[in-house]
Amino acid sequence: MQLYNAFIKIFLRRLPSIIAYFVIFVVIAFIMGSSGEQQAGFEATKLRVAVFDMDDTESSRALIKFISDNHKLVGGLDDREQTIQDNLYYGIIDYAITIDKGFEQKLEAEEFDGLITTCKSQGSYGATFLDGQLEQYFKLISVRISSGDDAPQACIRANALSRSHVKVKTAESSGSGISKFGYFTQYLAYIFICVTIMGVTPCLMRLSSEDLRKRVLCAPVSPASRTLQMALGSFTVIGGIWLAFMAAAAAAYGGEMFTKNGMLCMLNSLCYILMAAGISLVVSQFDVSDNVLSMISNVISLGMSFLCGVFVPQQYLGSGVLKAAHALPAYWYVRANDMLCGFSDQPFSGSLYITCIGVQLGFAAALFTAAGVIGARKKR
């Protein structure tokens, strides 16, 4: 097992750089998983609003009531333009509304231009949100006046309608229970390519160099034993990398990964890292420097990640991109992971999962075969 021992020694010499890659990528995966796991929700923004009522009618008071129900009123301010601008600049208020004289009369006449004068901070998302609320409020008033209500009554009913809410219940998918671990495994599609190429390929390239290859040929080691020892060394390193990431996930997510779906995610990632090992084996057949090797790993990992739905969910990718992604193994890895973790509308299907696993293993077998063919041609 001298060749196997030499493989492990070469890998151990590169271990510090591999550990650096491991730590960086694990941190990235944890950060992405934590940010992605946050529950989607919505909470209305409450702005600090100053209102100056120049009309002082029942309708204008109804508008002030509508604003106070949704935002915080700030009183005791001067209505001069310079004062309003100063208060906006220093953040005392976020929005200023002046209800112009004749507000109620214009509503009665169904004239909705020039009802109010607003002053707000430019580029404020909250101010834009309030603009939309006011627009919707005046549309409700317009509908009520068209139905025969007078202006005060229309304003009162618009207030009541604006306070009505629809109760929405979010149904959780079957995969939502392992969402954190699911996000972690999603980004392994990017990480495994980088780590395997930077960890395994240099060892294979070193043992395949001209000097070492001639020494091995002179040694009493059969070609079959030589191939077996190099394969055993590669799978030892690949298995160690996979176990290291699974151990990090187990430490972070505990029992989440040992559910049924979690175990299927682990199997999916194991098949994918075997495919990544095939890529490493093919790349090792070419004599390239470490800088070129780093470039190759980034091109392959980032290219498949963007095209196959690692960084951008598959449901947001165009049909043309998805058709092209079918020819890449990362697409099938991500599709299986999405289905298991509830990241897509696709319910769990055993046949589809087996298909995804089979395609990844097929890619791995094709890459191993291609590496063998390239190696045989190089020897000849």
N, C-alpha and C positions, 0 to 999 in steps of 0.2 A: 504493500500500500504506500510505497514511497511517493508515487505521483500524486496520490490523494493527499498525503501529508504536505507535499510541496504546494498544492493548490490552497490548502487551508492556511499555510504560512504566508503565502502571497496575499491572501485576503486579510489576514490579521494585520499585515503591514499597512494596508489601506483602511483599517477599521476606524481610526480617528476621523477621517473625512466622511466615512459612511455614517458614523454616529452623529456627526454634524448635520448631514442630510436628514437622518432619521428624526432628530430633535426638531429641526426646522419644520419638516413636513407634518410631524405629529401635532405641533403647535398650530400650524395652518389648519389642519383637519379639525382640531378641537374648536378653533375660533369659528370656522365656517359652520360647524355643526351647532355650536351654541347660538349663533346669529340666525341660522335657518330654522332652529327649533322653536324660536319665539312664536307664540300664538298670534295669529293675525287678529287684529281688533281695531276699533275705531272709537275715538273719544273726541267729541266736539270741542273745538278751541273756544275758550272764553276770553274775549278781548276786553280791554279797558276802554270804554266808549264815553265820550262827552257829547251830550245832546242839548241843543239850544232850540227851544220851542218858540218860534215867532208867531205861530198861529193860535195857540192856546185854545184848541177846540177838542171836542170829544174824540174826533178822529186822530188828531195829533197825539193826544194822551194815550190812545190805543196803540199807536206806533211806538211810543216810549215804553209802554208795557211789554210789547213784543220784544223790544231790544233788551229790556231788563231781564226777561225770562231766559234769554239765551246768552247774555253777556253781563259784564259788570259796569254799572253806570258810575261815572266819575263826576261829581258835582263841584260847585264852588269855583268854576273857572270863568275867566273873562272870555266873551265871544269875539274879541278882536282877532283879526287874522294873524297878526304877528305873535300874539299870545298862544294861539292854537299851534302855530308852527314851532314855537319854542317848546311847548309841552310834548309835541310829537318827537322832536329832536332828542329831548332828554329822556324819553321813554315813560313819561308820566301817563300818557294816554297812547292808545294804538290807533284810534279812529275818532273822528269828530263829525257829527251830523248836525246840520242846521235845517230845521223844518221851516220852510219858507212861508211867508204870509200868504193866505189864500189856499192853503193845503187842502182843507175840506171842500172848498168850492170847486177846485180842480177835480177832486175825486168824483164829486156829484156830476160834473160835466164829462167825466171819463177822459180827462186830459192827464196823462201820466208822465208828461215831460216837465221838468223843472219843479218837481214836488219837493225835493230836498237838495241840499248842497253838502257834499262830503269832502273831507280832507283826511288823507291817510298817508302812511309811510309807503314810499314806492318800493315795489318788489316784495311786499309782505304777503306771505301765503295766507295768514289769518285775515288780513284785510280783504283779500280776494274771496275768501270764504264768506265773510259778512256781506260782500257785494252780492254773492249768489243768494244768500238768505233774503236780503231785501228785494231782490228781483222776484224771487218766488212768492214773497209776501204780497207784493203788489199785483202779481198775477192772480192770486187767490181773491184779492179785493175786486179786481176787474171782473172775475167770474161771478162773484156775488152781486155786484152792481148790475151786471147784465141780466141776472136772474130776478131783478126787481127790488133788491135791498137798497136802502139809502146808505150814504157814506159811513156814518157811525156804526150802523148795524153790520155793514159789510166788514168793517175793520174788526169788530168784536168776533164775528164768525171766523174771519181769517186767523185771528189769534187762537181760537179754539182748535181750528184745523191744524195749525202749526204745532200745537202741543200734543197731537195724537201721534202715536208711534205703533209700529208693527213689531210684534215680538218674533224674533228670528232665532231658531235653534239650529246650531251647527252640528251636523252628523259627522262623527269621527269615523274614518275608515279603519279597516281591520289592522292596517300596518301602523297606525298612529302610536301604538304602544312602544315602539322601538324607534321613534323618530330621531333621537339623538344619535344612536348607533347607526341608524340608516344614513344620516348626513355624513357621519364619519366614513362609512364604507363607500359612499358616493365619491368622495375625493381620493380614495385609494386608487381609482382608475388613473389618476394623474400621478400619484406618488409612486406606485409600484413600477411604472415604466422607468422613471428617473433613477430610483434606487437600484433596480436590477441592472440597468445598463452601466451605471457608475460603479456598482459593486462586483458584478460577476464578469462582465466583459473584459476588464483589464487583466483579471486572473487567467482567463482563457487565452487572451492575446499573448500574455507573457509565456505561458506554457507552449504556445504554438510558434514562438519565435524560432528563427533558423538555428541558433546555437543550441537551445534547449531541445528542440525537436531532434537534432542529430545525436545529442547525448542519449536521449530516450531510445532512439532507434538502435544505438549500440548496446543498450542495457538488455539483460535477459527478461524482457517484458513483452508478452505477446500483444499484437494490435488490439485484440479483443479486451485484454486486461487493461491496456492503456485507455481505451475508450470508456470502459466501465468505471475506472477510477476517476476520470475527468467528469463523467456524468454524475457519479456519486458525490464528488466535491461540489458540483454545481447545485445539485438538489439539496445538499446539506446547507449551503449558503442561502438558497432560495427559501428553504423551510425555516431557517433561523430568522430571516427577514420577516416572513409571514407571521411566525409565532411572536416576534417582538411587537409587531403592530397589534396583534390580537391581545397580547398581554397588556399593552397600553390601553386598549379599548376596554378590557375587562376591569382594569383599575379605575377607569373613569366612569363607566356606565354600569358596572356591577352585573346584576342578573338580567339586564335588558337584552344582552346578546345571547342568552341561553334559553330564550323562548323558541318556539318552532320557527317563526319567521327569522329570528336572529341567527339560528343555526343555518338556515338556508342562505342567509346573507354571507355567512362565513364560508360556506361551500362555494358560493358564487365568487368570492374574492380569491379563494384558493385556486379555482380554475383560471381566473384571470392572471394571477401571478405566474402560473405555468406558461400561459401565453406570452407574458412579459419575458420569461426566461428564454422562450424561443426567439424573441426579437434580439435579446442579448447574444444568443448563440450565433445568429446570422451576422450581427454587427461585428462580432469577434473575428470573423473570417477575413476582415479587411484590416490592414495595418494603418491605424490612425493614431494621432496624438491625443493626449488628454483633453486639450481644448476643443478639438474636433469632436471627440466623444461627448463632451458636455453639450456641444451645439446639437449633435444628433439626438441626444436624449430630450432636449428641450423642444426640438422641432416635432418629434414623434409624440411626446406626451401632451404638449400644449395643442398641437394640431388635432389630435383625437379628442381631447377634452372639449374644445370649442365646437367641433363638428358633431360630436356624439351626445352632448347633453350633460356633461359634467358641470361646467360652469354656467351654462344657460339651459334651463329645463327643456326637454325634448318637445314639450307641447308648445313652446314659443319659437321653435325653429321652423324655417320654411319647408315646404314639401320637397323642394329640390335638394336642400341640404340633407334632409332625412333620407331621401333616396340614395344619395351618395354615401351617407353614414352607414347604410346597411352593409356596405362592403368592409367595414372596420369592426374589429372585435369589441372595442369600447362601447359601441352602440348597443350590443346585446348584453353586455355587463350592466350598463346603466338601465336598460329596459327592465331587466330582471330585478334590479335593486329598486327601481321606481314602483314596480308592481308589488314587491314585498313590503315596502315601507309606506305605501299610500301616497306617494308623490305624484301619482297620475290617476286618471279615471279608470285605468285598466284594473278590473278585479283580479284576484289571484287565480291563475290557471296553471295546473300542474303540467299540462302539455306544453304551454308556452315557456314555463320555467325550464323544462327539460330541453326544449329547443335552444334557449339562450345558452344553457350550459354546454350543449352539444356543439353549437357553433364555436364557442370559445375554445373547446378542446380540439375541434377541427382545425382552427387557426393554429393552435399550438403544435399539432401533428404536422401541419403543412410547413411551419417554420423550422421545426426540427429536421424535416426531410430536406428542405432547401439548404439548411446549413450543412447537412451531410453531403449533398451534391456539390456545393461550392467547395467544401474541404477536399473532396475527392478530386475535383478538377484541378485544384491548386497543387496537390501532390503529383498529379501527372504532368 
